[in-house]
Amino acid sequence: MDALAWLLIPLVAAVVAGLWGSWALRTRKIRSDGPELDGYARFREAMEKSRTGT
């Protein structure tokens, strides 16, 4: 019975990891990287302006 309990622990961990992975992938599809990339583009433009402005 103890061996069965030790085998159930990784099985439960794998199921929990699978559920978490599917949840994480679902939320990533909803939120795109658009705002982060726009912010990075603004940062690069500001750095170029400060470099050429001096």
HUVEN-V470282 format. One record per residue. SS is DSSP state (~ for helix, > for strand, _ for the rest). PSI is psi in whole degrees, 0 to 359 (* if undefined). NEAR is the number of other ideal C-beta (glycine too) atoms within 12 Angstrom. Layout:
SS;PSI;NEAR + SS;PSI;NEAR
This chain:
_;325;7 + ~;323;8 + ~;323;8 + ~;321;10 + ~;319;11 + ~;334;12 + ~;333;13 + ~;331;14 + ~;309;14 + ~;329;13 + ~;314;14 + ~;320;14 + ~;321;14 + ~;320;14 + ~;317;14 + ~;318;14 + ~;321;14 + ~;318;14 + ~;318;14 + ~;318;14 + ~;319;14 + ~;323;14 + ~;318;14 + ~;322;14 + ~;324;13 + ~;317;12 + ~;334;12 + ~;326;12 + ~;326;11 + ~;316;10 + _;118;12 + _;178;11 + _;9;13 + ~;306;10 + ~;323;11 + ~;320;12 + ~;325;12 + ~;319;13 + ~;321;13 + ~;322;14 + ~;319;15 + ~;322;14 + ~;316;14 + ~;319;14 + ~;320;14 + ~;322;14 + ~;322;14 + ~;320;13 + ~;318;12 + ~;330;11 + ~;319;10 + ~;343;9 + ~;345;8 + _;*;7
